[in-house]
Amino acid sequence: MISRLADEIEAAQTSAGAEVLKDAEAVLADGKAGARKLRQALTRTTEALGVVLRVAECRGARLSARDHDGGEGGDGGEGAEPSSDAVG
C-alpha cells in the first residue's frame, strides 16, 4: 500500500516536472523574454529537476532493497514487511 502511494506521488511529481519543462521551453522560445522571466523559468526548472532526481533516487533505493530482499511485487502485499519509504 505504501509502495502504491509512493508511485502515485512520484507520478504527480514527474507530471509537474513535465509541465515546468514545457513552460521553460516556451520562455526560451520567446525571443522577447526578459531576464526576470528567464530567471523564474530557471528557478522552477531547477526545483523540478531536484524533485525528479529525488524521485529517481528513492525509486532506485526501493528497487535495490526489493532486489536484496528477493521481492518481486513491491506492492506491500501479504508477507511483506511494512515500509517506511517516503518519496524525497
ZADO-1210 file (C-alpha; in nm, 4 decimals, padded with zeros to 6 digits):
<atoms>
<atom x="00.0000" y="00.0000" z="00.0000" code="MET" pos="1"/>
<atom x="00.2808" y="00.2433" z="00.0848" code="ILE" pos="2"/>
<atom x="00.4547" y="00.1479" z="-00.2383" code="SER" pos="3"/>
<atom x="00.1383" y="00.2283" z="-00.4320" code="ARG" pos="4"/>
<atom x="00.1100" y="00.5663" z="-00.2587" code="LEU" pos="5"/>
<atom x="00.4753" y="00.6393" z="-00.3364" code="ALA" pos="6"/>
<atom x="00.4096" y="00.5507" z="-00.7018" code="ASP" pos="7"/>
<atom x="00.1186" y="00.7959" z="-00.7128" code="GLU" pos="8"/>
<atom x="00.3259" y="01.0723" z="-00.5540" code="ILE" pos="9"/>
<atom x="00.6123" y="01.0032" z="-00.7957" code="GLU" pos="10"/>
<atom x="00.3740" y="01.0189" z="-01.0915" code="ALA" pos="11"/>
<atom x="00.2358" y="01.3538" z="-00.9738" code="ALA" pos="12"/>
<atom x="00.5844" y="01.4957" z="-00.9193" code="GLN" pos="13"/>
<atom x="00.7029" y="01.3739" z="-01.2584" code="THR" pos="14"/>
<atom x="00.3939" y="01.5188" z="-01.4258" code="SER" pos="15"/>
<atom x="00.4539" y="01.8537" z="-01.2551" code="ALA" pos="16"/>
<atom x="00.8145" y="01.8421" z="-01.3751" code="GLY" pos="17"/>
<atom x="00.6978" y="01.7842" z="-01.7318" code="ALA" pos="18"/>
<atom x="00.4697" y="02.0887" z="-01.7066" code="GLU" pos="19"/>
<atom x="00.7569" y="02.3027" z="-01.5749" code="VAL" pos="20"/>
<atom x="00.9737" y="02.1842" z="-01.8631" code="LEU" pos="21"/>
<atom x="00.7030" y="02.2782" z="-02.1130" code="LYS" pos="22"/>
<atom x="00.6756" y="02.6256" z="-01.9584" code="ASP" pos="23"/>
<atom x="01.0557" y="02.6701" z="-01.9601" code="ALA" pos="24"/>
<atom x="01.0707" y="02.5709" z="-02.3270" code="GLU" pos="25"/>
<atom x="00.8080" y="02.8336" z="-02.4055" code="ALA" pos="26"/>
<atom x="01.0073" y="03.1016" z="-02.2222" code="VAL" pos="27"/>
<atom x="01.3262" y="03.0022" z="-02.4046" code="LEU" pos="28"/>
<atom x="01.1444" y="03.0110" z="-02.7389" code="ALA" pos="29"/>
<atom x="01.0230" y="03.3641" z="-02.6663" code="ASP" pos="30"/>
<atom x="01.2968" y="03.5881" z="-02.8016" code="GLY" pos="31"/>
<atom x="01.1470" y="03.8796" z="-02.6098" code="LYS" pos="32"/>
<atom x="01.1536" y="03.7091" z="-02.2686" code="ALA" pos="33"/>
<atom x="01.3368" y="03.9290" z="-02.0240" code="GLY" pos="34"/>
<atom x="01.5809" y="03.8413" z="-01.7507" code="ALA" pos="35"/>
<atom x="01.3026" y="03.8148" z="-01.4903" code="ARG" pos="36"/>
<atom x="01.1072" y="03.5561" z="-01.6918" code="LYS" pos="37"/>
<atom x="01.4223" y="03.3612" z="-01.7678" code="LEU" pos="38"/>
<atom x="01.5219" y="03.3615" z="-01.4001" code="ARG" pos="39"/>
<atom x="01.1740" y="03.2441" z="-01.2959" code="GLN" pos="40"/>
<atom x="01.1791" y="02.9658" z="-01.5550" code="ALA" pos="41"/>
<atom x="01.5260" y="02.8564" z="-01.4483" code="LEU" pos="42"/>
<atom x="01.4285" y="02.8629" z="-01.0807" code="THR" pos="43"/>
<atom x="01.1181" y="02.6493" z="-01.1381" code="ARG" pos="44"/>
<atom x="01.3109" y="02.4130" z="-01.3658" code="THR" pos="45"/>
<atom x="01.5869" y="02.3725" z="-01.1074" code="THR" pos="46"/>
<atom x="01.3305" y="02.2978" z="-00.8363" code="GLU" pos="47"/>
<atom x="01.1519" y="02.0442" z="-01.0577" code="ALA" pos="48"/>
<atom x="01.4799" y="01.8771" z="-01.1514" code="LEU" pos="49"/>
<atom x="01.5668" y="01.8435" z="-00.7836" code="GLY" pos="50"/>
<atom x="01.2324" y="01.6755" z="-00.7152" code="VAL" pos="51"/>
<atom x="01.2648" y="01.4377" z="-01.0101" code="VAL" pos="52"/>
<atom x="01.6188" y="01.3435" z="-00.9030" code="LEU" pos="53"/>
<atom x="01.4922" y="01.2671" z="-00.5508" code="ARG" pos="54"/>
<atom x="01.2153" y="01.0545" z="-00.7034" code="VAL" pos="55"/>
<atom x="01.4725" y="00.8633" z="-00.9065" code="ALA" pos="56"/>
<atom x="01.6968" y="00.8195" z="-00.6030" code="GLU" pos="57"/>
<atom x="01.4102" y="00.6939" z="-00.3849" code="CYS" pos="58"/>
<atom x="01.2876" y="00.4646" z="-00.6614" code="ARG" pos="59"/>
<atom x="01.6369" y="00.3235" z="-00.7045" code="GLY" pos="60"/>
<atom x="01.6713" y="00.2654" z="-00.3307" code="ALA" pos="61"/>
<atom x="01.3338" y="00.0902" z="-00.3169" code="ARG" pos="62"/>
<atom x="01.4198" y="-00.1263" z="-00.6162" code="LEU" pos="63"/>
<atom x="01.7593" y="-00.2094" z="-00.4699" code="SER" pos="64"/>
<atom x="01.6078" y="-00.3019" z="-00.1333" code="ALA" pos="65"/>
<atom x="01.3452" y="-00.5159" z="-00.3050" code="ARG" pos="66"/>
<atom x="01.6131" y="-00.6949" z="-00.5067" code="ASP" pos="67"/>
<atom x="01.8136" y="-00.7663" z="-00.1917" code="HIS" pos="68"/>
<atom x="01.5037" y="-00.8974" z="-00.0140" code="ASP" pos="69"/>
<atom x="01.4129" y="-01.1168" z="-00.3100" code="GLY" pos="70"/>
<atom x="01.0759" y="-00.9466" z="-00.3501" code="GLY" pos="71"/>
<atom x="00.9162" y="-00.9046" z="-00.6878" code="GLU" pos="72"/>
<atom x="00.5881" y="-00.7209" z="-00.6472" code="GLY" pos="73"/>
<atom x="00.6812" y="-00.4391" z="-00.4130" code="GLY" pos="74"/>
<atom x="00.3117" y="-00.3795" z="-00.3521" code="ASP" pos="75"/>
<atom x="00.3202" y="-00.4330" z="00.0237" code="GLY" pos="76"/>
<atom x="00.1084" y="-00.7454" z="-00.0156" code="GLY" pos="77"/>
<atom x="00.0905" y="-01.0450" z="00.2108" code="GLU" pos="78"/>
<atom x="00.4186" y="-01.1356" z="00.3714" code="GLY" pos="79"/>
<atom x="00.5767" y="-00.8005" z="00.3005" code="ALA" pos="80"/>
<atom x="00.7174" y="-00.6026" z="00.5867" code="GLU" pos="81"/>
<atom x="00.5785" y="-00.2542" z="00.6393" code="PRO" pos="82"/>
<atom x="00.7870" y="00.0028" z="00.4609" code="SER" pos="83"/>
<atom x="00.8753" y="00.3479" z="00.5828" code="SER" pos="84"/>
<atom x="00.9702" y="00.4645" z="00.2344" code="ASP" pos="85"/>
<atom x="00.8888" y="00.8231" z="00.1729" code="ALA" pos="86"/>
<atom x="00.9436" y="00.9973" z="-00.1510" code="VAL" pos="87"/>
<atom x="01.2176" y="01.2541" z="-00.1064" code="GLY" pos="88"/>
</atoms>
